[in-house]
Structures are given as structure tokens and as C-alpha cells.
Amino acid sequence: MGRAHARLRLPAGAVLAPAIAAAPLWAWLAGARAPAPAAPAWFADATRQAGIRFQYDNDATPARRFVETTGGGIALLDYDNDGLLDIFAVQGGPAPGGAPRPRPPHALFRNLGGGRFQDVAASAGLAVDCGYAQGASAADCDGDGWTDLLVTAYGGPRLFRNRGGRFQDVTRQAGLLQRGEPHWPLSAAWADCDRDGDLDLFLCHYVSWFPDVDRPCYDSQERRIYCQPTAFVGDRSALYRNEGGARFADVSAASGIGALEGKAMGAVWTDYDRDGFPDLFVTSDMAPNWLLHNRGDGRFRDVAPRAGVALGDTGVPLSGMGVAAGDFTGDGHEDLFVVNFSRQPRSYFVNAGRGAFLFAAPWAGLGDPSQPLLGFGVETLDFDLDGDLDLVVGNGHLNEVVGDGHSGVTFRQRQQLLLNRGDGRFADDRAAAGAFAVPRITRGLVVGDLDNDGRPDCVATGPHSPLQVFRNEARRPARWIGFRMEGADRNREGIGALVCVTAAGRQQWRWVRSGSSYCSRSDPRLLFGLGAAERAECVEVFWPRGARQRFDSLPAGRYYLVRERGGCAPDPRLQGRAAPDGPGARED
């Protein structure tokens, strides 16, 4: 309570960068707030009842080709604008250089309501061979009010424009068709990085890999395993500027991003310094992470070393994979959470202000360097609706033969539900995780309210394990309030908007985004847990191009539509009627 705008104040003489110098701050940070008890919440496997049958095919072979390790992504989107979140899952094999065979199709599971889904990929125009697909993303990149789809695949992305519920491949027309040596794109993230009103695209390019450069690797017992990424040369990622009408120009070189070489896996746009321009954080596998500061003139500068987010706590690069951004400490500034390889700590970077971060994993209970879990997907949610931002982590190893039988490292691994104890520290809540803790192999992981009951659900996919839907069945759910944003310009989903909700005298901050976790896209709506509060006393909206709005006294227990050039009212997609201007609307 009462944590609005509180900044992390540093003791005299504290040094912020590199992050390993932050250790003396733990005693000071530990007094932030006493841990709060967890509210009962359980996740149940609802896959069979949903009618979903799908498994990502990575074309695994005894040769252990490196390209087999990364694929499997999901996007949540309301593709038909009926108010219900649908699930798009990409498909992989056969892999590059593999034996030819028919490629299994992607899946688009239309939400029928009542917890049931139906695969409509073929009728929606998505029965298309995209190559060896890796991940999925979604955004209304042409501003027509219908969410479009992007598939990342070895050799380049594919963009599908949503024409009123049916998709058309517009990759060539959009200027996204790649030529020359193939790239290996993984995650994608959207933002209006130049604030011109439409969405720009960042693509993570992993390593420079070709079938003829693959090599055999072995463990200490001479068993064939997948190579480490250090066996391959890194690549340069790409930034595409939206020229309008879903036509893109490659501005990688002009922006400065194209000069950086890494092994990019996850990306999230976040305005870490609150200057109004979206910045970009990129994880890199056994190479330094990037924090690309947006200079506001179309150019970016990597400030990760100075900010303390490039390396782990021992000063060496970690195996950065999925990433989540959120205000975990309740001070109004976004922190960063990165999952790494087994036998590496999680990377938890707390935003300390003044452009610096603290490596807070040891303080938060996440700094064990011997932990056995290998994470890929990670996402934020307030699963118990107490107002504190929690985390879900999707784990699963690469190799079927791992460790020596005594290390605790396994192939299939449990998924994690990390409960925010109320001060930015976390507890691994196995009881509340329920079915989510059953061991599996996860790559893509997303969060969204699939049944619009105000309780966030999870979906996980990956090789060697089926796609699963985990329904949040909280036994004593608290109150909540949700928002769908509608921008005034071509950024119709309001990507980049910042919303502050005040309830019971406490403020919560959330950013609208499209792209985080790993190779995936979660629900773009914002869901706030209100605890026992019956209403939001005040809701403030800060739009990407500078407009501000305020809405007072909004009752809990419903989703609202917030229009940039309008008001705030119950979401008409869920009400079955047009939205009026709404209660308490005021524009600044």
C-alpha cells in the first residue's frame, strides 16, 4: 500500500554498474515491505475439455542438429473480433537439411466460448507452408482494426494480413522477404519506436547456422548432445520501420542496431527511463544482452554495460532466452526478468532509476547458480489478483540425456509459478501451480484471460510435449478490472500505452505491449488485480504520442474499452452493444 511513484533510493556510495556491484544493497532492499500471504489459486489442465490436440514438430534426429533446439511459439489474439482470445500455434518440421516429407500445418484455435476451441487454420487462410517455423507474433500493423499475424521461420519471417477474419500472405508486398544467406529469426516485438503513429518491427536473429556447418558435440560420457551456441557465429538482428499500410523499410543499419552482433533470442520494448520513447531490451545466448536506448531521432545506442543488464552477477554472459518486463517492485518503473540455462541463476534486473539496474536475483530468492531448470518462456501475470505482479516460467531441457543422474537436471521439467511476496521478491509456489507444475518441455509460453472471467490463464507449447491450456481456477478470486485499448491512429491496439490504476490508495502500472516471453505474444489487454477493492478510484492513461486521459470511479469485475479520442466504457465486444463515452471521462 502507498507505494505510488516510490523510487529506489540508493545509499551513499552505492555503485550501480556493473550489476555485480549491487550486492551491498540487499540489506537495504530487504526492508521494502513484509511478505504477503498467498491467496489460494490453482491451475488446471483444460486442454482435453478445450478440444485442442497439437504438438510442435522439431524434426528431432539422433544427429542432434542445433536448429532442432529452439522452435515452438504461440500468439494469443482475437482474430475475428468477437471478444474471445484465440490461439495461434506455429508448426516446424521438416528441418533445414532434413529428409523431405509433408510439413504439418499451423493451428489457429478459434475460441468458441464455454472453454471450447476449434482449429480453423485452413478456412482462415493459414494452411500455408512457412518453412521451419520458430515463433509467432501478432499486431494490427496496418491499423485497420484487425490483428495481423507474423510467423518467424528459418530463412525469414512471413506476414499474414488479417482481411476481416481471413489471412493473406503479404510478406513480399510488405518488404519483409529476405534475400541472400538465410537468417534464423526467433522472437519478434512490435512498437511505435519513432512515434509516427504506426507499429515498427524488431526481429531477433539467432546464430549463423546452415546444415553444412552443423557439427557433432558430445558430453563427458561421449553421448551425442546438442552443441552450445558458442560453436556458431552470432548474427545481426533487424529493425523494420513501418512506412504505412503495412509496408516496411529495413532501418537496421541507419538505426545502429545492425552494427551489433549477438545471439538474440528474446526481446521486449520498454521505456525504462520514462522519456516517452520506447527502448528495446534483447536477450542473447551466452553473449551480452543489449539495452538499446532510443535517442528519439531514429537511432539507438546499446547502454546495457553501463546500465548493468549485459551480464550475470559474476560478470560473464549467461544463456539469456525468454524475457518479461513489469513493475515488480511497485515503484512505477519496469524491471526486467530473464530466464537462462540450467546451472545458471535467473537474471532479475530491478530498475533503480537514473538509467541503472540492480542484479537482484540473490535478494529476490532467484540467484541459485546450481538450480536445475532450463527456462525459455516467461511472462508476467497477477495470478491471485492481489495487486502484485507475479511470473510464470516455462522450462524444459534440450537433451534427452542430461547430467549424471545425481545433478537434478532432467529432460522434462516442471513449470514454475513465482509468487510476488509483495516487495519484488518471489516464492516458487508449487502448490498454487497445480497442473502447471507437471514436467513437460516448454518453449513458447503465453498468458491471457481465455474465458474473460478476470483470472489469467496460461498456454504452453514446445517439442516432445503437447500444447496445453492451463485454466486459472482460483478458489477465492479477488476483484479485478481490465482494459482493451484503442488508439486514434494506425496503432489501433494502443501498443506502448501506459495505464496507472489507483485502488484502495495504491497505484499499479502496466504497459500495453506486443511481444515478450519467448517466440510468443500474450493477451494485449491489461488486467489488474484489485484485492478487496470494489472499484478503481482513478485510472490514468498515457498514450504513446503524448495524449493523457483520466477516468474516475470505475466499478471492478469487467473489461473496459478505452478510446484515445473518446471515453471509457464496458467493452462492447463483451456487452453486445456500442460503447458510450463512459463514466468519469476526462482528457488532459
MITI-805015 format. One record per residue (C-alpha): x, y, z; residue number from 1. Coordinates in Angstrom, 3 decimals. Example, Ala and Ser with C-alpha at 12.3 -4.5 7.8 and 13.67 -1.06 7.14 Angstrom:
# residues 2
R         xx         yy         zz   num
R     12.300     -4.500      7.800     1
R     13.670     -1.060      7.140     2
# end
This chain:
# residues 588
R         xx         yy         zz   num
R      0.000      0.000      0.000     1
R      1.071      3.555     -0.562     2
R      3.874      2.715     -2.989     3
R      2.965      5.221     -5.675     4
R      5.931      6.703     -7.529     5
R      8.363      5.468     -4.877     6
R     11.826      5.289     -6.417     7
R     14.582      3.016     -5.241     8
R     16.776      5.412     -3.256     9
R     20.411      4.399     -3.185    10
R     22.588      4.523     -0.110    11
R     25.521      6.886     -0.232    12
R     28.477      5.409     -2.085    13
R     26.491      2.639     -3.781    14
R     27.766      1.734     -7.239    15
R     25.249      0.614     -9.841    16
R     27.226     -0.622    -12.833    17
R     28.199     -3.298    -13.393    18
R     25.301     -5.110    -11.753    19
R     27.612     -7.315     -9.671    20
R     28.485     -4.277     -7.569    21
R     24.936     -4.065     -6.198    22
R     25.325     -6.784     -3.561    23
R     25.676     -4.328     -0.597    24
R     22.132     -3.096     -1.287    25
R     20.337     -6.293     -0.265    26
R     20.075     -5.435      3.407    27
R     18.600     -2.068      2.498    28
R     16.200     -3.534     -0.076    29
R     15.011     -6.249      2.298    30
R     13.182     -3.676      4.372    31
R     10.973     -2.594      1.499    32
R      7.848     -4.424      2.634    33
R      6.961     -7.511      4.643    34
R      5.961    -10.602      2.611    35
R      2.248    -11.007      1.948    36
R      0.491    -14.377      2.249    37
R     -0.530    -16.099     -0.955    38
R     -4.211    -16.292     -1.887    39
R     -5.390    -19.751     -2.962    40
R     -5.092    -20.193     -6.723    41
R     -4.787    -23.359     -8.770    42
R     -4.110    -24.048    -12.435    43
R     -5.920    -26.992    -14.038    44
R     -5.099    -28.652    -17.355    45
R     -8.092    -27.771    -19.548    46
R     -6.605    -28.962    -22.854    47
R     -8.787    -32.015    -23.380    48
R    -12.002    -30.199    -22.471    49
R    -10.978    -27.431    -24.871    50
R    -10.810    -29.904    -27.762    51
R     -7.187    -28.981    -28.533    52
R     -4.738    -31.511    -29.969    53
R     -1.435    -30.110    -31.183    54
R      2.279    -30.750    -30.761    55
R      5.191    -28.848    -32.228    56
R      7.308    -30.994    -34.554    57
R     11.002    -30.055    -34.332    58
R     12.059    -32.964    -36.595    59
R     14.395    -34.319    -33.915    60
R     17.009    -36.786    -35.122    61
R     19.887    -38.717    -33.489    62
R     22.238    -36.267    -35.244    63
R     21.152    -33.571    -32.754    64
R     21.178    -30.743    -35.310    65
R     21.421    -27.419    -33.496    66
R     18.410    -25.988    -35.321    67
R     16.153    -28.515    -33.552    68
R     16.512    -26.808    -30.172    69
R     14.610    -23.539    -30.433    70
R     11.202    -23.818    -32.068    71
R      7.668    -23.605    -30.778    72
R      5.803    -20.303    -30.340    73
R      2.243    -19.123    -29.675    74
R      0.254    -15.943    -30.211    75
R     -2.948    -15.003    -28.424    76
R     -5.196    -12.738    -30.487    77
R     -8.858    -12.053    -31.107    78
R     -8.564    -12.631    -34.846    79
R    -12.318    -12.379    -35.553    80
R    -13.090     -9.502    -33.131    81
R    -15.721    -11.459    -31.213    82
R    -14.281    -10.630    -27.784    83
R    -12.724    -14.059    -27.187    84
R     -8.996    -14.779    -27.341    85
R     -7.960    -17.291    -29.980    86
R     -4.740    -19.349    -30.006    87
R     -2.312    -19.494    -32.939    88
R      0.472    -22.096    -32.758    89
R      3.273    -22.444    -35.311    90
R      4.480    -25.756    -36.699    91
R      8.021    -26.802    -37.573    92
R      9.455    -29.910    -39.274    93
R     10.945    -30.978    -41.556    94
R     14.068    -29.059    -40.521    95
R     16.516    -27.483    -42.987    96
R     18.702    -30.183    -44.492    97
R     16.405    -32.919    -43.213    98
R     14.684    -35.680    -45.113    99
R     11.809    -34.286    -47.207   100
R      8.280    -35.063    -46.057   101
R      4.951    -33.214    -45.905   102
R      5.047    -30.335    -43.471   103
R      2.396    -30.484    -40.736   104
R      0.155    -27.400    -40.610   105
R     -0.009    -24.497    -38.192   106
R     -3.055    -24.349    -35.938   107
R     -5.475    -21.489    -35.302   108
R     -7.765    -22.488    -32.464   109
R    -10.870    -20.315    -32.570   110
R    -12.367    -19.698    -29.150   111
R    -15.971    -20.905    -29.278   112
R    -16.727    -19.881    -25.709   113
R    -17.511    -22.199    -22.833   114
R    -13.896    -23.365    -22.752   115
R    -14.083    -24.977    -26.231   116
R    -11.846    -24.328    -29.261   117
R    -11.869    -25.363    -32.935   118
R     -8.931    -25.423    -35.368   119
R     -9.858    -23.114    -38.257   120
R     -6.387    -22.566    -39.746   121
R     -7.357    -23.860    -43.181   122
R    -10.549    -21.820    -43.529   123
R     -8.763    -18.736    -42.164   124
R     -6.096    -18.912    -44.880   125
R     -3.252    -20.136    -42.670   126
R     -2.744    -23.547    -44.262   127
R      0.491    -22.179    -45.716   128
R      3.973    -23.689    -45.734   129
R      6.109    -21.099    -43.926   130
R      9.176    -23.299    -43.750   131
R     10.673    -24.442    -40.459   132
R      8.684    -22.083    -38.212   133
R     10.005    -20.955    -34.834   134
R      7.743    -18.358    -33.282   135
R      4.586    -16.286    -33.599   136
R      3.679    -12.676    -33.054   137
R      0.608    -10.557    -33.709   138
R     -0.220     -6.884    -34.104   139
R     -2.552     -4.685    -36.115   140
R      0.314     -3.430    -38.247   141
R     -1.877     -1.759    -40.895   142
R     -4.249     -0.046    -38.459   143
R     -7.479     -1.422    -39.956   144
R     -8.835     -2.796    -36.673   145
R     -7.999     -6.464    -37.418   146
R     -4.987     -8.128    -35.782   147
R     -2.391     -9.437    -38.232   148
R     -0.042    -12.407    -37.725   149
R      3.707    -12.786    -38.102   150
R      5.486    -16.149    -38.226   151
R      9.242    -16.327    -37.666   152
R     10.900    -19.196    -39.525   153
R     14.377    -20.272    -40.508   154
R     15.067    -18.253    -43.656   155
R     12.893    -15.275    -42.740   156
R      9.512    -14.120    -41.401   157
R      6.087    -14.416    -43.007   158
R      3.484    -11.671    -42.526   159
R     -0.211    -12.510    -42.807   160
R     -2.592     -9.585    -43.131   161
R     -5.987    -10.076    -41.481   162
R     -8.726     -9.290    -44.022   163
R    -11.762     -9.350    -41.765   164
R    -11.086    -12.787    -40.268   165
R     -9.231    -14.380    -43.163   166
R     -5.471    -14.057    -43.612   167
R     -3.424    -13.224    -46.706   168
R      0.334    -13.693    -47.062   169
R      1.734    -10.213    -47.792   170
R      5.399    -10.847    -46.938   171
R      6.711     -9.782    -50.338   172
R      4.491     -6.692    -50.624   173
R      5.406     -5.679    -47.070   174
R      9.128     -5.674    -47.861   175
R      9.912     -8.458    -45.381   176
R     11.036    -11.099    -47.871   177
R     14.647    -11.934    -47.029   178
R     17.275    -12.499    -49.700   179
R     20.817    -13.823    -49.563   180
R     22.052    -16.082    -46.798   181
R     19.176    -17.194    -44.573   182
R     18.719    -15.700    -41.124   183
R     17.331    -17.649    -38.159   184
R     14.720    -15.330    -36.586   185
R     13.212    -16.299    -33.245   186
R     11.265    -13.709    -31.232   187
R      9.565    -10.630    -32.688   188
R      8.401     -7.477    -30.925   189
R      6.292     -4.522    -32.100   190
R      6.326     -0.867    -31.016   191
R      5.890      2.609    -32.449   192
R      9.559      3.342    -31.853   193
R      9.580      6.580    -33.878   194
R      6.191      7.785    -32.552   195
R      4.762      8.367    -36.014   196
R      1.537      6.523    -35.228   197
R      2.155      3.041    -36.664   198
R      3.912     -0.082    -35.450   199
R      7.521     -0.941    -36.248   200
R      9.001     -4.433    -36.050   201
R     12.106     -5.870    -34.395   202
R     13.323     -9.384    -35.243   203
R     15.771    -11.393    -33.129   204
R     18.281    -13.159    -35.369   205
R     19.935    -16.018    -33.505   206
R     23.136    -17.516    -34.966   207
R     24.570    -18.024    -38.429   208
R     23.712    -21.689    -38.975   209
R     23.461    -23.793    -42.113   210
R     23.012    -27.559    -42.469   211
R     26.521    -27.951    -43.833   212
R     28.143    -26.201    -40.839   213
R     26.393    -28.282    -38.201   214
R     28.832    -30.290    -36.133   215
R     28.715    -33.200    -33.679   216
R     29.050    -32.498    -29.962   217
R     29.345    -34.937    -27.059   218
R     29.032    -34.874    -23.292   219
R     31.623    -36.208    -20.824   220
R     30.258    -39.711    -21.322   221
R     30.670    -39.492    -25.125   222
R     26.929    -39.272    -25.678   223
R     25.758    -37.206    -28.678   224
R     24.156    -33.972    -27.487   225
R     23.238    -30.597    -28.928   226
R     26.131    -28.174    -29.271   227
R     26.339    -24.989    -27.276   228
R     25.763    -21.702    -29.114   229
R     29.460    -20.877    -28.695   230
R     30.063    -23.363    -31.515   231
R     28.445    -20.958    -34.001   232
R     28.911    -17.356    -35.083   233
R     26.342    -14.811    -33.970   234
R     24.130    -12.760    -36.303   235
R     22.854     -9.205    -36.659   236
R     19.211     -8.590    -35.787   237
R     16.829     -6.403    -37.783   238
R     14.611     -3.357    -37.266   239
R     11.887     -2.564    -39.807   240
R     10.214      0.835    -39.919   241
R      6.528      0.833    -40.829   242
R      6.086      3.198    -43.770   243
R      2.298      2.961    -43.570   244
R     -0.133      0.419    -44.929   245
R      1.971     -2.472    -43.583   246
R      4.900     -1.638    -45.857   247
R      8.253     -1.829    -44.127   248
R     11.741     -0.449    -44.697   249
R     14.815     -2.110    -43.224   250
R     16.403      0.557    -40.995   251
R     18.759     -1.795    -39.173   252
R     21.878     -0.009    -40.417   253
R     20.527      3.530    -40.078   254
R     19.297      2.874    -36.528   255
R     22.632      1.452    -35.366   256
R     21.049     -1.875    -34.436   257
R     22.538     -3.560    -37.487   258
R     26.049     -2.882    -36.199   259
R     25.512     -5.173    -33.199   260
R     26.295     -8.869    -33.449   261
R     24.832    -11.272    -30.937   262
R     22.771    -14.415    -30.484   263
R     19.396    -12.817    -29.895   264
R     16.567    -14.954    -28.519   265
R     14.063    -12.746    -26.682   266
R     13.046     -9.098    -26.960   267
R     10.764     -6.663    -25.202   268
R     10.106     -2.966    -25.794   269
R     10.130     -0.968    -22.557   270
R     10.511      2.716    -21.783   271
R     12.928      2.037    -18.938   272
R     13.864      5.710    -18.443   273
R     10.315      7.082    -18.925   274
R     11.388      9.643    -21.541   275
R      8.439      8.805    -23.799   276
R     10.413      6.850    -26.402   277
R     10.267      3.024    -26.331   278
R     13.618      1.366    -25.701   279
R     14.457     -2.249    -26.523   280
R     15.900     -4.975    -24.311   281
R     17.257     -8.038    -26.122   282
R     18.477    -11.266    -24.529   283
R     21.458    -13.061    -26.046   284
R     22.518    -16.691    -25.644   285
R     25.954    -16.850    -23.966   286
R     26.667    -13.343    -25.242   287
R     25.986     -9.937    -23.630   288
R     22.378     -8.720    -23.570   289
R     21.518     -5.402    -25.220   290
R     19.619     -2.453    -23.800   291
R     19.029     -0.249    -26.824   292
R     18.302      3.295    -25.728   293
R     16.023      5.138    -28.129   294
R     17.630      8.511    -28.850   295
R     14.429      9.863    -30.377   296
R     15.987     10.533    -33.794   297
R     15.655      7.054    -35.288   298
R     18.909      5.816    -33.787   299
R     19.633      3.509    -30.862   300
R     22.637      3.090    -28.580   301
R     23.466     -0.007    -26.551   302
R     23.735      1.073    -22.906   303
R     23.494     -2.421    -21.367   304
R     27.007     -2.459    -19.851   305
R     26.548      0.927    -18.214   306
R     23.007      0.074    -17.052   307
R     24.148     -3.233    -15.539   308
R     21.987     -5.586    -17.634   309
R     24.517     -7.014    -20.113   310
R     25.947     -9.786    -17.919   311
R     25.219    -12.032    -14.969   312
R     26.227    -11.407    -11.369   313
R     29.697    -12.894    -11.905   314
R     30.479    -10.602    -14.816   315
R     30.104    -13.180    -17.599   316
R     27.319    -13.616    -20.177   317
R     24.504    -16.042    -19.368   318
R     22.243    -18.026    -21.691   319
R     19.567    -15.350    -21.995   320
R     16.395    -16.782    -23.534   321
R     12.903    -15.516    -22.690   322
R     12.280    -12.114    -21.121   323
R      9.482    -10.434    -19.204   324
R      9.160     -6.788    -18.225   325
R      6.970     -5.401    -15.472   326
R      6.824     -3.253    -12.372   327
R      7.576     -5.997     -9.843   328
R      8.601     -3.624     -7.046   329
R      5.618     -1.275     -7.350   330
R      7.570      1.930     -7.944   331
R      6.150      2.805    -11.374   332
R      9.211      1.713    -13.375   333
R      9.601     -1.521    -15.314   334
R     12.049     -4.167    -14.165   335
R     13.426     -6.997    -16.327   336
R     13.355    -10.751    -15.760   337
R     15.352    -13.171    -17.930   338
R     15.417    -16.982    -17.826   339
R     18.678    -18.789    -18.505   340
R     20.143    -22.287    -18.824   341
R     20.192    -24.899    -16.067   342
R     23.008    -24.339    -13.568   343
R     22.626    -20.598    -14.054   344
R     20.660    -18.152    -11.875   345
R     17.697    -16.254    -13.226   346
R     18.589    -12.713    -14.254   347
R     16.374    -10.286    -12.339   348
R     17.238     -6.664    -13.023   349
R     15.483     -4.154    -10.757   350
R     15.134     -0.676    -12.254   351
R     16.863      1.633     -9.772   352
R     16.302      4.835    -11.751   353
R     18.814      7.166    -13.361   354
R     19.288      4.616    -16.165   355
R     20.669      1.881    -13.907   356
R     19.548     -1.582    -12.801   357
R     20.444     -3.844     -9.882   358
R     21.082     -7.568    -10.371   359
R     18.520     -8.516     -7.740   360
R     18.273    -12.292     -8.197   361
R     20.096    -13.153     -4.923   362
R     17.936    -10.776     -2.901   363
R     14.755    -12.000     -4.592   364
R     15.460    -15.689     -3.903   365
R     16.286    -16.449     -7.541   366
R     20.080    -16.363     -7.518   367
R     20.954    -20.029     -7.002   368
R     23.631    -20.832     -9.622   369
R     23.046    -24.574     -9.149   370
R     19.307    -24.514     -9.912   371
R     18.484    -27.330    -12.390   372
R     15.762    -25.740    -14.535   373
R     16.272    -24.536    -18.111   374
R     13.847    -21.728    -18.959   375
R     12.550    -20.496    -22.303   376
R      9.112    -18.884    -21.942   377
R      8.398    -16.390    -19.151   378
R      5.548    -13.957    -18.671   379
R      4.003    -11.621    -16.113   380
R      0.575    -12.010    -14.543   381
R     -1.200    -11.314    -11.278   382
R     -2.496    -14.844    -10.851   383
R     -4.054    -14.279     -7.421   384
R     -5.286    -10.721     -8.186   385
R     -3.693     -9.230     -5.077   386
R     -2.167     -6.320     -6.971   387
R      1.394     -7.678     -7.094   388
R      2.847     -8.767    -10.434   389
R      3.819    -12.462    -10.448   390
R      5.671    -14.593    -13.015   391
R      5.189    -17.884    -14.836   392
R      8.196    -19.717    -16.281   393
R      8.186    -22.440    -18.929   394
R     11.048    -24.932    -18.512   395
R     12.401    -27.905    -20.411   396
R     15.865    -29.131    -21.379   397
R     17.366    -29.625    -24.846   398
R     18.901    -33.044    -24.386   399
R     17.082    -36.258    -23.514   400
R     20.239    -37.464    -21.755   401
R     21.375    -34.866    -19.241   402
R     23.543    -34.858    -16.156   403
R     24.934    -37.872    -14.368   404
R     21.782    -38.979    -12.601   405
R     22.643    -37.043     -9.446   406
R     22.589    -33.428    -10.640   407
R     18.833    -32.916    -10.506   408
R     18.786    -31.793    -14.155   409
R     16.117    -33.642    -16.160   410
R     14.795    -33.539    -19.719   411
R     11.154    -32.823    -18.887   412
R     10.909    -30.218    -16.177   413
R      8.235    -28.663    -14.024   414
R      6.871    -25.249    -14.909   415
R      7.089    -22.521    -12.290   416
R      4.657    -20.073    -10.755   417
R      6.651    -17.367     -8.968   418
R      4.541    -15.546     -6.405   419
R      5.457    -11.924     -5.767   420
R      5.705    -11.661     -1.984   421
R      4.697     -8.018     -2.109   422
R      8.083     -6.280     -2.300   423
R      9.527     -7.614     -5.551   424
R     10.868    -10.835     -4.049   425
R      9.437    -14.149     -5.243   426
R      8.442    -17.531     -3.855   427
R      8.290    -20.630     -6.046   428
R      4.664    -21.595     -5.330   429
R      4.383    -25.255     -6.327   430
R      1.028    -25.751     -4.600   431
R     -0.690    -22.919     -6.443   432
R      0.823    -24.043     -9.758   433
R     -1.306    -27.198     -9.739   434
R     -1.195    -28.929    -13.144   435
R      1.198    -26.269    -14.370   436
R      3.953    -27.914    -12.325   437
R      3.704    -31.274    -14.131   438
R      7.012    -31.828    -16.017   439
R      6.991    -31.092    -19.771   440
R      9.108    -29.434    -22.477   441
R      8.182    -25.793    -22.992   442
R      9.429    -23.203    -25.430   443
R      6.627    -20.702    -26.088   444
R      4.535    -19.578    -23.097   445
R      1.730    -17.007    -23.065   446
R     -0.725    -15.530    -20.577   447
R     -4.255    -14.367    -21.307   448
R     -7.806    -14.400    -19.989   449
R     -9.272    -17.032    -22.304   450
R    -12.749    -17.019    -20.737   451
R    -12.949    -13.330    -19.711   452
R    -13.528    -14.175    -16.065   453
R    -10.753    -11.867    -14.845   454
R     -8.402    -14.716    -13.948   455
R     -5.326    -15.007    -16.202   456
R     -4.826    -18.399    -17.870   457
R     -1.668    -19.853    -19.469   458
R     -0.846    -21.713    -22.687   459
R      2.414    -23.598    -23.284   460
R      3.910    -25.276    -26.349   461
R      7.161    -26.955    -27.315   462
R      8.693    -30.076    -28.828   463
R      8.157    -33.505    -27.256   464
R      5.109    -32.213    -25.324   465
R      1.603    -31.288    -26.465   466
R      0.282    -27.757    -26.446   467
R     -1.508    -27.321    -23.130   468
R     -4.084    -24.864    -21.824   469
R     -3.914    -24.169    -18.093   470
R     -7.085    -22.633    -16.710   471
R     -6.854    -20.417    -13.642   472
R     -9.377    -21.785    -11.164   473
R     -8.706    -19.576     -8.167   474
R    -10.789    -20.812     -5.274   475
R    -11.420    -17.402     -3.738   476
R    -10.766    -14.944     -6.552   477
R    -10.206    -11.332     -5.607   478
R    -11.636     -8.385     -7.515   479
R    -10.173     -7.186    -10.797   480
R    -10.504     -4.687    -13.629   481
R     -9.341     -4.990    -17.253   482
R     -8.777     -2.717    -20.237   483
R     -8.655     -3.061    -24.008   484
R     -7.023     -0.069    -25.653   485
R     -7.999      1.557    -28.946   486
R     -5.552      4.057    -30.366   487
R     -6.593      7.006    -32.514   488
R     -4.010      6.498    -35.244   489
R     -2.788      3.396    -37.060   490
R     -1.615      1.941    -33.733   491
R     -5.130      0.699    -33.090   492
R     -4.233     -1.656    -30.226   493
R     -2.542      1.151    -28.296   494
R      0.781     -0.700    -28.137   495
R      3.089      1.275    -25.851   496
R      0.340      2.924    -23.811   497
R      0.903      3.158    -20.062   498
R     -2.003      2.715    -17.637   499
R     -1.953      3.551    -13.934   500
R     -4.768      2.214    -11.739   501
R     -5.332      3.524     -8.230   502
R     -7.409      1.335     -5.905   503
R     -7.567      1.402     -2.126   504
R     -4.924      4.136     -2.176   505
R     -2.409      2.014     -4.074   506
R     -1.105      2.521     -7.606   507
R     -0.333     -0.155    -10.200   508
R      1.367      0.466    -13.540   509
R      1.084     -1.659    -16.684   510
R      2.334     -1.198    -20.244   511
R      0.495     -2.412    -23.349   512
R      2.866     -4.480    -25.491   513
R      3.015     -6.976    -28.322   514
R      5.982     -9.282    -27.940   515
R      7.733    -10.718    -24.884   516
R      8.327    -14.145    -23.314   517
R      9.973    -16.316    -25.981   518
R      8.812    -16.565    -29.609   519
R      5.316    -15.623    -28.453   520
R      2.681    -12.953    -27.860   521
R      0.362    -12.774    -24.855   522
R     -3.030    -11.098    -24.347   523
R     -2.575     -7.399    -25.224   524
R     -5.288     -6.372    -22.782   525
R     -4.303     -5.137    -19.330   526
R     -5.628     -6.980    -16.281   527
R     -5.235     -5.513    -12.781   528
R     -5.879     -7.346     -9.530   529
R     -7.658     -5.111     -7.004   530
R     -7.681     -7.367     -3.951   531
R    -10.727     -6.449     -1.886   532
R    -11.333     -3.067     -3.574   533
R    -14.743     -2.749     -5.215   534
R    -13.674     -0.148     -7.750   535
R    -10.729      1.664     -9.246   536
R    -10.676      5.114     -7.730   537
R     -8.726      6.530    -10.649   538
R     -7.435      5.236    -13.990   539
R     -4.831      7.320    -15.824   540
R     -3.808      6.572    -19.403   541
R     -0.635      7.843    -21.065   542
R     -0.754      7.248    -24.820   543
R      2.416      6.699    -26.893   544
R      2.187     10.038    -28.713   545
R      1.622     12.108    -25.577   546
R     -2.156     12.249    -25.034   547
R     -3.396     11.724    -21.484   548
R     -6.743     10.692    -20.049   549
R     -8.233     10.151    -16.617   550
R    -11.289      8.149    -15.607   551
R    -12.659      8.130    -12.062   552
R    -14.568      5.573    -10.019   553
R    -14.754      2.557    -12.338   554
R    -16.517     -0.498    -10.849   555
R    -14.493     -3.720    -10.657   556
R    -15.318     -7.004    -12.321   557
R    -15.384     -6.061    -16.012   558
R    -13.302     -5.206    -19.056   559
R    -13.411     -1.655    -20.372   560
R    -12.654     -0.282    -23.808   561
R    -10.515      2.875    -23.605   562
R    -10.506      5.008    -26.754   563
R     -7.732      7.532    -27.235   564
R    -10.123     10.054    -28.757   565
R    -13.148      9.050    -26.773   566
R    -14.052      7.697    -23.407   567
R    -14.024      4.595    -21.290   568
R    -16.949      2.183    -21.172   569
R    -17.587     -1.550    -20.763   570
R    -16.055     -3.344    -23.730   571
R    -18.793     -3.601    -26.395   572
R    -17.315     -6.869    -27.702   573
R    -18.344     -8.401    -24.391   574
R    -21.526     -6.415    -23.869   575
R    -23.110     -6.820    -27.276   576
R    -23.796     -3.102    -27.618   577
R    -21.995      0.050    -28.664   578
R    -19.877      1.781    -26.058   579
R    -20.979      5.223    -24.833   580
R    -18.497      7.821    -23.726   581
R    -18.250      6.115    -20.329   582
R    -18.170      7.250    -16.717   583
R    -15.905      9.906    -15.372   584
R    -14.074     10.596    -18.640   585
R    -11.678     13.499    -18.698   586
R     -8.895     14.299    -21.157   587
R     -5.827     16.338    -20.171   588
# end
